[in-house]
């Protein structure tokens, strides 16, 4: 990234004054700023490597990001945590890979270019995103804030998931067994994908005895993806950092000699959180937030990432957000206008969501449909989005299932990494006020009702109900 940003104008003196950091890194410029973190471009003095330093001002966010990235170490489509600095009385500083751009910039440039983003490029981006999400979900990690600006891209075309400050690692005792020796590798993203390679992924076997086959894994994952751990601390750390993660928010932590020691699979360390029995519904960026979250559900797991994935894929295909709500109420209205009424008939159990009986909308006689939202796209492309953007969380396709979709074996095949159209950099003029990027600055949760037209408010046994018309 060339040029500075708002973060460059207001130095966080804590990082500049920390000798353990400045002795190893030259801080070059600020590249992102938010309420809970500041990100800098830096140079490692030992070898000149360009890195991103992410100074996180929130304890829980720091802990979650470090633990998640430690658990995901070695994943080819998850940002690499080089090391981290954290001591009593100081903010955590994560040393991360530096990336020149992100998927939000790819989409933005696609709008400006005749022909948009080629189908082969779209498939290659999708494959890499799926591989990154699959790596997270195999390890029981819910990212909880997937969006284009958190999908970073290097000059070589490699895409990596970043910004794990809102992530949660599910209860260790509920985790799906994942023996990496038997798990089939997804189709390589740097070579042409053909039917034989996908069949090899689907049917790969080993001469060694396996503890679990792919069918068993998918069955367990189906039941696993809706499990959750308690998370009372979420209520105190609802991070809304805009796009501070842009270009640099991935992080990893220095690994302990014993990788399983006192870390991300410990249940006792978070026993205080386990008393509440639920997650917070206030996670993710609004345009990519699943309906159950918008209705206040705290009983969810990996499937909220799958909804976000569908919204990202739709934006890649249409070059515009699928559900660009201006508030939480408007977000729900846009979802319902496309998918139709959300009720016990379309998704049994939705009436149990905390806010379901407090907010109601007029019946949608003829939904807009996803086909209409994705004009000029093939049935295979629309079907891919449909498998993710659906009301019933248990019906959303897993990342592994989508990696096996025939869409990726149809012509045109995914573009090889070396031939991808990668933006040269994230330009300063793409930034908005306060270091916010790509128009995602105003998607944080709110419940501003003033912008809506007529609404009827009535008292109910459980409180009140609002009906919009």
C-alpha positions in Angstrom: 0.0 0.0 0.0 1.3 3.4 -1.0 0.6 6.6 1.0 -0.7 7.0 4.5 -4.1 7.1 6.1 -5.8 8.7 9.0 -3.9 6.4 11.4 -0.7 7.9 10.2 -1.8 11.3 11.5 -2.4 10.2 15.0 0.4 8.0 16.4 -0.3 5.5 19.1 2.6 6.4 21.3 2.4 3.1 23.2 3.7 1.2 20.2 6.4 3.8 19.2 7.7 3.7 22.8 7.9 0.0 23.2 11.6 -0.9 22.9 11.0 -4.7 22.4 9.1 -3.7 19.1 11.2 -0.9 17.8 14.4 -2.9 18.4 13.1 -5.4 15.8 10.8 -3.4 13.5 10.9 0.0 11.8 7.4 1.4 11.9 6.8 3.1 8.5 3.2 4.4 8.5 -0.3 3.9 9.8 -2.6 2.0 7.4 -5.8 1.6 9.4 -7.4 2.8 12.5 -10.5 1.9 14.6 -12.0 2.1 18.0 -10.2 -1.1 19.1 -7.0 -1.3 17.1 -4.5 0.5 15.0 -2.6 -1.1 12.1 0.9 -0.1 10.8 3.1 -1.0 7.9 6.6 -1.9 9.3 9.9 -3.4 8.2 11.7 -6.2 10.0 15.2 -5.0 10.7 16.8 -8.4 10.5 15.9 -9.1 6.8 13.8 -6.1 5.5 10.6 -8.1 5.4 7.5 -5.9 5.2 5.0 -6.8 7.8 1.8 -5.4 9.4 1.8 -4.5 13.1 -1.7 -4.6 14.6 -2.0 -3.0 18.0 -5.1 -4.2 19.6 -6.6 -2.2 22.5 -9.2 -4.8 23.6 -8.1 -7.7 25.7 -10.7 -10.2 24.5 -10.2 -9.3 20.9 -6.4 -9.8 21.3 -6.9 -13.2 23.0 -9.3 -14.5 20.4 -7.2 -13.4 17.5 -4.0 -14.9 18.8 -5.6 -18.2 19.9 -7.5 -18.6 16.6 -4.4 -17.9 14.5 -2.3 -20.3 16.6 -5.0 -23.0 16.0 -4.9 -22.3 12.3 -1.1 -22.2 11.9 0.0 -23.6 8.6 -3.3 -23.0 6.8 -2.6 -21.8 3.3 -5.6 -19.5 3.1 -5.4 -18.0 6.6 -3.2 -15.0 7.4 0.1 -15.9 9.1 0.9 -14.6 12.6 4.6 -14.2 12.6 4.9 -13.3 16.3 3.2 -11.2 18.9 4.1 -9.0 21.8 2.0 -8.8 24.9 2.8 -8.0 28.5 1.1 -6.7 31.6 -0.1 -3.1 31.2 0.4 -3.0 27.4 -1.8 -3.6 24.4 -1.1 -6.7 22.4 0.8 -6.1 19.1 0.4 -8.8 16.5 3.0 -9.1 13.7 1.2 -10.2 10.6 1.8 -10.8 6.9 1.4 -7.7 4.9 -0.9 -7.7 1.9 -1.2 -5.2 -0.8 -4.9 -5.4 -1.4 -8.2 -7.2 -0.5 -11.3 -8.7 -2.1 -13.2 -5.4 -1.6 -10.7 -3.7 -3.9 -11.0 -6.5 -6.4 -14.8 -5.9 -6.5 -14.4 -2.2 -6.7 -12.0 -2.4 -9.6 -14.3 -5.0 -11.2 -17.0 -2.3 -11.3 -14.7 0.0 -13.2 -13.6 -2.5 -15.7 -15.5 -3.5 -18.8 -16.7 -7.0 -18.4 -16.4 -6.9 -14.6 -14.6 -9.9 -13.0 -14.1 -12.9 -15.3 -15.8 -16.1 -14.4 -12.4 -17.9 -14.1 -11.2 -15.3 -11.7 -14.5 -15.5 -9.7 -14.0 -19.2 -9.3 -10.4 -18.9 -8.2 -11.3 -16.3 -5.5 -14.2 -18.5 -4.4 -12.0 -21.6 -4.2 -9.5 -19.8 -2.0 -12.2 -18.4 0.3 -13.7 -21.8 0.7 -10.4 -23.4 1.5 -9.8 -20.7 4.2 -13.3 -21.1 5.7 -13.0 -24.9 5.6 -9.7 -24.7 7.5 -11.5 -22.7 10.2 -14.5 -24.9 10.5 -12.5 -28.1 10.6 -11.0 -26.8 13.8 -14.3 -25.5 15.2 -13.5 -21.9 14.7 -16.3 -19.5 13.8 -14.8 -16.3 12.2 -18.0 -14.3 12.8 -16.9 -11.3 10.7 -16.4 -12.5 7.1 -16.6 -9.8 4.5 -14.6 -8.7 1.4 -12.4 -6.3 3.3 -11.3 -9.1 5.7 -10.2 -11.3 2.7 -6.6 -10.1 2.0 -4.8 -10.7 -1.3 -1.1 -10.7 -2.0 0.7 -9.8 -5.2 0.9 -13.5 -6.1 -2.9 -13.8 -6.0 -3.0 -15.8 -2.8 -6.1 -14.9 -0.8 -6.2 -15.3 3.0 -8.8 -14.8 5.7 -7.9 -12.1 8.3 -9.2 -10.2 11.3 -10.1 -12.9 13.8 -10.8 -10.5 16.6 -14.5 -11.6 16.8 -13.8 -15.3 16.2 -14.7 -18.0 18.7 -13.3 -21.5 19.1 -16.1 -23.9 19.9 -15.9 -26.1 23.0 -13.1 -28.6 22.6 -15.3 -31.5 23.7 -17.7 -30.8 20.8 -15.0 -30.6 18.1 -15.1 -32.8 15.1 -12.1 -35.1 15.0 -9.8 -33.8 12.3 -6.8 -36.1 11.5 -4.9 -34.1 8.9 -3.4 -37.4 7.5 -6.7 -38.7 6.3 -8.4 -35.4 5.4 -8.5 -35.0 1.6 -6.8 -31.9 0.3 -9.1 -29.5 -1.6 -8.5 -28.9 -5.3 -5.3 -27.0 -5.7 -5.9 -23.3 -6.4 -2.8 -22.8 -8.5 -3.6 -25.4 -11.1 -6.5 -26.0 -13.4 -9.3 -27.8 -11.7 -10.8 -30.7 -13.6 -13.3 -33.4 -13.0 -10.6 -36.0 -12.1 -9.0 -33.7 -9.5 -12.3 -33.1 -7.8 -13.1 -36.8 -7.9 -9.8 -37.4 -6.3 -10.6 -34.9 -3.6 -14.0 -36.6 -3.1 -12.8 -40.2 -3.1 -9.2 -40.0 -1.9 -8.3 -42.9 0.3 -5.3 -44.0 2.2 -3.8 -47.4 2.8 -3.6 -46.5 6.5 -6.5 -47.1 8.9 -8.5 -43.9 9.3 -10.4 -42.8 12.4 -13.1 -41.2 10.2 -14.1 -41.1 6.6 -15.4 -38.1 4.7 -19.0 -39.1 5.0 -18.7 -39.5 8.7 -17.0 -36.2 8.9 -19.8 -34.4 7.0 -22.4 -36.0 9.2 -20.6 -34.9 12.4 -20.0 -31.4 11.0 -23.7 -31.1 10.2 -24.5 -31.6 13.8 -21.4 -29.7 15.0 -21.9 -26.5 13.1 -24.8 -25.3 15.3 -23.1 -26.0 18.6 -21.8 -23.1 20.5 -19.8 -22.2 23.6 -21.0 -19.7 26.1 -19.7 -16.3 25.6 -20.7 -13.7 28.2 -17.7 -11.6 27.5 -19.0 -10.9 24.0 -21.4 -8.4 25.6 -18.5 -6.3 26.8 -16.5 -6.4 23.6 -18.8 -5.9 20.7 -16.0 -4.9 18.3 -17.0 -2.5 15.5 -13.7 -1.6 14.0 -15.0 -0.6 10.6 -12.3 -1.9 8.2 -9.2 -1.4 10.3 -8.4 -5.0 9.3 -8.0 -3.9 5.7 -4.7 -5.1 4.2 -3.2 -6.1 7.5 -5.3 -7.6 10.2 -4.3 -11.2 10.1 -2.3 -12.2 13.0 -0.5 -15.1 14.5 1.2 -15.6 17.8 4.5 -17.1 18.7 3.9 -20.8 19.3 4.7 -22.3 22.6 7.0 -25.4 22.7 4.0 -27.5 23.5 1.4 -26.4 21.0 -1.5 -27.8 23.1 -0.4 -26.2 26.3 -2.7 -23.8 28.1 -4.2 -22.5 24.9 -7.2 -22.6 22.6 -8.6 -26.0 23.6 -8.8 -25.2 27.3 -12.3 -25.1 28.7 -11.5 -24.1 32.3 -9.8 -20.9 31.2 -13.2 -19.5 30.1 -15.3 -21.0 32.8 -16.7 -17.6 33.7 -18.2 -17.3 30.2 -19.8 -20.7 30.4 -22.4 -19.6 32.9 -24.4 -17.5 30.5 -25.1 -20.4 28.1 -25.1 -18.3 24.9 -23.2 -16.2 22.4 -23.9 -12.6 21.7 -26.0 -11.8 18.6 -24.0 -8.6 18.0 -21.2 -9.9 15.8 -20.3 -9.4 12.2 -20.9 -6.6 9.8 -24.5 -5.9 9.1 -24.6 -6.6 5.3 -23.2 -10.1 6.0 -25.1 -10.9 9.2 -27.4 -13.9 9.2 -31.1 -13.4 10.0 -30.9 -15.3 13.2 -28.4 -12.8 14.5 -30.5 -9.9 13.4 -33.4 -11.4 15.4 -31.2 -11.7 18.5 -30.4 -15.4 18.5 -27.5 -16.4 20.7 -27.7 -20.1 19.8 -25.6 -20.4 16.8 -22.2 -21.7 15.5 -20.4 -22.1 12.3 -23.4 -21.6 10.1 -23.4 -17.8 10.5 -20.1 -17.9 8.5 -21.9 -19.8 5.7 -24.6 -17.1 5.4 -21.8 -14.4 5.2 -20.0 -16.6 2.6 -23.2 -16.6 0.4 -23.4 -12.8 0.6 -19.7 -12.5 -0.4 -20.2 -14.8 -3.3 -23.2 -12.9 -4.5 -21.3 -9.6 -4.4 -18.5 -11.2 -6.4 -21.0 -12.2 -9.0 -23.0 -9.0 -9.2 -20.4 -6.4 -8.0 -22.8 -5.0 -5.5 -23.9 -6.0 -2.0 -26.7 -8.5 -1.8 -28.5 -7.0 1.2 -27.2 -3.4 1.8 -29.3 -2.6 4.8 -29.0 0.9 6.4 -30.1 -0.4 9.8 -30.8 -3.8 11.4 -34.5 -3.4 10.7 -33.8 -2.4 7.1 -31.4 -5.3 6.8 -34.1 -7.8 7.7 -36.6 -6.1 5.4 -34.2 -6.5 2.5 -33.6 -10.2 3.3 -37.3 -10.9 3.5 -38.1 -9.0 0.3 -35.7 -11.4 -1.6 -36.2 -14.7 0.2 -39.8 -14.3 1.2 -41.5 -14.4 4.6 -39.5 -15.8 7.5 -41.9 -17.8 9.6 -42.4 -21.2 11.1 -43.3 -22.6 7.7 -40.1 -21.4 6.0 -37.9 -22.2 9.1 -39.4 -24.1 12.0 -38.1 -22.7 15.3 -37.5 -19.1 14.2 -40.3 -17.9 16.5 -38.1 -18.8 19.4 -35.5 -16.1 18.5 -35.5 -13.4 21.2 -36.7 -10.5 19.0 -38.9 -12.5 16.5 -42.2 -11.6 18.1 -41.2 -8.0 18.6 -40.7 -7.1 15.0 -43.0 -8.1 12.1 -43.3 -7.2 8.5 -46.1 -7.2 6.0 -46.5 -10.4 4.1 -44.4 -10.6 0.9 -46.7 -11.9 -1.8 -44.0 -12.3 -4.5 -40.3 -12.3 -3.3 -37.7 -10.7 -5.5 -35.7 -14.0 -5.6 -32.0 -14.5 -5.7 -32.2 -15.1 -9.5 -33.4 -11.5 -9.9 -30.5 -10.3 -7.7 -28.0 -12.1 -9.8 -29.0 -11.2 -13.4 -27.0 -12.7 -16.3 -25.4 -15.3 -14.0 -25.6 -19.0 -14.7 -27.9 -21.4 -12.9 -24.8 -23.0 -11.3 -23.7 -19.6 -9.9 -27.1 -18.8 -8.5 -27.4 -22.3 -7.0 -24.1 -21.8 -5.2 -25.4 -18.7 -3.5 -28.8 -20.4 -2.8 -27.0 -23.2 -1.0 -25.7 -20.7 1.5 -28.2 -17.9 1.7 -31.2 -19.8 3.1 -33.2 -19.3 6.3 -32.6 -22.7 7.9 -29.0 -22.7 9.3 -28.8 -26.5 9.1 -29.5 -26.4 5.4 -26.6 -24.2 4.5 -23.9 -26.0 2.6 -20.5 -26.4 4.4 -17.3 -25.1 2.8 -16.2 -28.7 2.2 -19.4 -29.5 0.4 -19.1 -26.5 -1.8 -15.5 -27.3 -2.7 -16.9 -30.4 -4.4 -19.6 -28.5 -6.3 -19.5 -29.2 -10.1 -19.5 -25.5 -10.7 -15.7 -25.5 -10.2 -15.2 -28.2 -12.9 -17.4 -26.5 -15.5 -15.9 -24.3 -18.2 -14.4 -21.8 -17.9 -12.1 -23.4 -15.2 -10.7 -21.4 -12.3 -7.9 -19.0 -13.4 -4.4 -20.1 -12.3 -3.0 -17.8 -9.5 -0.3 -16.5 -11.8 -2.9 -15.2 -14.3 -5.3 -13.6 -11.8 -6.2 -9.9 -12.2 -4.8 -8.6 -8.9 -5.0 -4.8 -8.1 -1.6 -3.4 -7.7 -2.3 -1.8 -4.4 -5.0 -0.4 -2.1 -5.1 3.3 -3.0 -5.4 6.0 -0.4 -8.3 7.6 -2.3 -10.4 4.5 -1.6 -10.4 5.3 2.1 -13.2 7.2 3.8 -13.1 9.3 6.9 -11.2 7.9 9.9 -9.4 5.2 8.0 -12.6 3.5 6.9 -12.5 1.6 3.6 -14.6 0.7 0.7 -18.0 1.9 1.8 -18.3 -0.6 4.6 -17.9 2.0 7.3 -21.5 2.4 8.2 -22.6 -1.2 8.5 -22.3 -1.5 12.2 -25.4 -2.5 14.2 -28.0 0.1 15.0 -31.7 0.2 15.4 -32.5 3.6 14.0 -36.2 3.6 13.2 -36.5 7.2 12.1 -35.7 6.5 8.5 -38.7 4.2 8.0 -42.2 5.1 7.1 -45.4 4.1 8.9 -45.0 1.7 11.7 -47.5 0.3 14.3 -46.4 -0.3 17.8 -48.6 -2.4 20.1 -48.2 -3.9 23.5 -47.9 -7.7 23.8 -47.6 -10.2 26.7 -43.9 -10.2 26.1 -43.4 -6.5 25.7 -44.2 -4.8 22.4 -44.4 -5.5 18.7 -43.5 -3.3 15.8 -45.0 -3.7 12.4 -43.6 -1.9 9.3 -45.6 -1.1 6.2 
